[in-house]
Amino acid sequence: MSSIAARLYESATPVQVAFLGLGVMGFPMAGHLAKAGHQVTVYNRTFSKAEAWAAEFGGKAARTPREAAQGAQVVFSCVGNDDDLRSVVLGDDGALAGMKSGAIFVDHTTASAEVARELYAIAKEKGIGFVDGPVSGGQAGAVNGKLTIMCGGESAQFDAVKDLCMNYAQAVTLLGEPGAGQLCKMVNQICIAGLVQALSEGIAFGQAAGLDMKKVLEVISKGAAQSWQMENRGSTMVEGKFEFGFAVDWMRKDLGLVLDEARRNGARTPVTALVDQFYGDVQKAGGNRWDTSSLITRLTD
């Protein structure tokens, strides 16, 4: 059984690409590139994961990011954080050491705007393009090829990689200069955090009042309270099920990036700071790998 959903791909000339990082997002994203007919070499810190990907999709597995990037016209990455990103990009075994002038690096990691600008500048000195392109849509979006990608970088380089990204996305948008994609993703996470907390409080309030919350959610989702979170997580929150994607540990990492950036730019994010603390409570209760809708557990114990 394939680890990605079937979808239609635009016909295009095959491109030699590399993909670094085969987690729950990267594995299917790289798979869509291979299914679309592109020549894909993959790298993962655990080599057996790269071998498993190659066995399923017919591409090549590399031992180092440099090896994976050699000869690639475009190199993609989707890893954990700033340090993970630097480790696959920089150094003797990093991707930049294997990339040729004129190639482009596209980073799908949710990282800081600072590291995006840093790596853009280093790549530019080598004649290599760099686009920061964090994604939204979670594991399901990656599997189904329906991610939303928010990008920062030079327009010519963005234009050169947009069609490739559309093999696993439903929307790919350039927001501005290097780092703008990461800043947009921070806005995304701010909005999600506030929505999930409000939804948690609404459900907990309704349960305390003795309401049939599944019926309540069905009604209010047809009005102004409607949101993706309500449509996709409301009923599972009522059931106390939290195994549906983006983990609390990752959300705390992302909100840490938000709060760091807010300290730099002077933005006021009081609700985000509070919800970040609430997610800390969920972690202390053992919910590190629960999905982000587990915020409700603070209110229903």
N, C-alpha and C positions, 0 to 999 in steps of 0.2 A: 504494500500500500504506500502511495506517495506521501511524503511529508508536506506537500503543498497542494492547494486546491487547483483544479483545472481552470484556465482562463485563456482568453484570446490575446495574442501578442501581435503588435504591428510588425509586418515584414521589414527587415532591415539587413544591411550588410553586416556579417558577423564581425564583432570587435573582440580583440584580445584583452581580457580584463583579469584583475585579481580581486579577491575578497578576503579581508582579514578579520577574523572573529566570527565564530559559528555558534553563537548562543541561540536562545529561543527566537531571536530576531534575524540574526545574520544567516543562519542555516537556510531558512526558507527564502530569504531575499536573494542569496546566491543561487539557490535552486531555480528561481524564476529567470534569472539571467541565463542559466544554462538551458532551460526549457525554451527560451526565446531564440536559441541558436547561437549564442555567443560562446567564445572559447574561454572557459573560466578555470583559473588556478586558485586554490583556496589555501589559507593558512589558519591554524588554530593552535593556541598554546598547548592544548592536549592533542598530540598528533593523531591519535586514534579517531578523534572526531572529524578531522580533515579526511582521513581514509574512509570513514563511513559515508561522508558527503560524496566523495569521489565515486564510491561504489554505487551510490544511488543515482547520481546525476551524470556520471561519465566524464567529469573533468579531472583535473590533476590536483594532487595534494603536495604542498611544499613544506619543508622543514623550518624555514625562516621567512619573515616578511620580505626580506631582500630577494630571496629565491622566487617567491610568489610574484613579486613585482617586475622581475626582469622581463623585458619585452612587452609589458602591458601598456596599452594606450590609456587605460583608466584603471585606477586602483581604488577600491572601496574599503571602508572599515566600519565596524560596528562593535565596539568594545565597551569596557565598563565605566572608565572615568578618565580624568586628565592624565594621570600617570600611566594608565594602560595605553592610552593613545600615544603618548610620547614614546613608549617602549616599542610600539610597532612601526613608528614613523622614523625615529631618529637612531643614530648609532650605526656601527659597522654592519649589523644585521637588519637594520630598519629598512622600510620600504623606499625611502628617498635614496638610499645607497644603490638600489637596483633600478630606479626609474630613469628613463631617458628624458632629455630636454624636450619640452612640448607635451609630455604626458600630464595627466590631471589626477589629483588625489581628491576623492570625495569622502568626507567623514560623516557617518550617520550616528556617531556616538552622541549622547546627550552629555555635553561637557561645558566648560566655561567659555565665555566669549573671549576671555584673555588667552586661553590656549589656542583657540581658533586663529586669533590674530598673530600669535607667536609662530605657529606652524605655517601660516600663509606667508609670512615674511621670510622664513627660512627656505621654503619651497621656491619662492619667487627668485631668490638669489641663485638658485640652481636651474632656473628656466622652467620650473614645474608649476602647474596650476594647483590651487587648493580651494575647495568649496566646502564650507561647513553646512551640513544638511541634516540636522536632527529630525527624527520622525515622530509621528503620533499615529496611534491606531492599535498599538499593542501587538501581542503575538498573533491574534486572529487577523489583524490587518496585514501582517507579514505573510502569513500562510495563504490568505486569500488574494494577495497582491493588491491591497486597497489602502496602502498607507498614505498619509499626508506628509509631505516633505517641505520643510521651511529652510530656505537657503540664504547664505551670505557669501559674497565673493564678486569676482569680476563678471560682467554680463556675457562676454565672449566665452568664457570657460563654462559658465552656467548653461549657455545655449548648447555647448558641445556635449554636455552630459545629460541634459534633461530627458531626451528620448530613452536613454538607457535606464534612467531612474523610473520612468513610467512603466517599465516591465513589472515593477512590484508596487506601484503607487496609483492612486486615483487623482492626485494633485501634487504638482511640484512647482513651487513659487520662489522667485528671487525677491528677498525683502530688502536688500541693501548691501553695504560693504561687508568685508570679512568680519565675522562675529554676529552679524544681524540674524542669521538663522538660529544661533544659540539663544540670543535675546528673545526672539519670538517664541522659542520653546519654553523659555522661562515664563512668559506671559501665559502660555497654554497651561503650565503646571499651577500657576497662581489661581487661574480660573477653576481648574479641576479641584484643587484643594478646598476652596471655598464652597463649591457646589456639593462636594461629598459630605462636608460637615453639615451644611444646611439640610441635605437629604437625610442624614443620620438623625439629626434633631427632629425633623418632621416625622419620620417613621417611629422613633422612640416616643414622641409625644402622642401620636395616634394610638400606639399600643397601650400606653399608660391610660389613655382615655377609653380603652375597650373597643376600638374600631377594628373592622376587618381591613387591614392595611393593604392587602392585595387589591381589594375592590376600590379602596381610596386612591391608590396609585393609578389604577385603570382610569378613574374619573379625572384626576387632576393632570394626568399626562396628556389629556386632550386640550388643556388650557395653557395659561401663561407660565405655569410651573414646569412645563415639559423641558427635559434635557436628555442628552445622551446617557448620562449617569442614571437618571430615573428609568429610562426605557430599558437599559441593559443590565443594571445592577439592583434596581429597586426590589424586585421580587426575591432575588437571592439574599439580599440583606434581611428581608423579613424572615427568610428561612434559616438565617444564620450560616450561610455557606459562603466561603471566601477563597475559592480555588480557581479564580477566573482571570488570571493574567498578572498585570503589573504589580510587583511586590512592594510592600511597605518599605523594605530596605532601600529599594531603588527610588521610591518617592522621597524619602528623607535625603538621599543623596542629591536629588534634583532640587528640593527646597533649600538645601544648604547652598547650592549654587545661586539660587534666587536671592537669598538673604545676604550672601557675600556681595553680589552685584548691587543690591539695594543700598548697602553701606557705602559702596563706591559712588553711586550716582545720586544718592540722596532721596530716593523714592521711599515713600512710607508704605509699609506692608504689614500693618498690625494683625490683620486676620490671618495672613499667611504665617507669620511668626507663631501665632497661637496654635494654628492647626499643626504646624511642625512639631510643637511640643506634645500635642495630642497623639501624633503618630509615634513619638517617643514612648508614650504610655503603652501603646499597642505593642511596640517592640519589647518592653519590659514584661508584658504579659505573655510573651512567647510567639507573637504574631509576625515575626520578621518576614516570613514568606507568604503570609496571607495577602490577598489583593487589597488594593487601597480602600475598597468599600468597607473593610473591617473596622474602619473608624467608629462605626456604630457600636462596637463591642464595649467601648468606654461608657456607653449610656444605658446599656441593657443588662449589665451583670447584676 
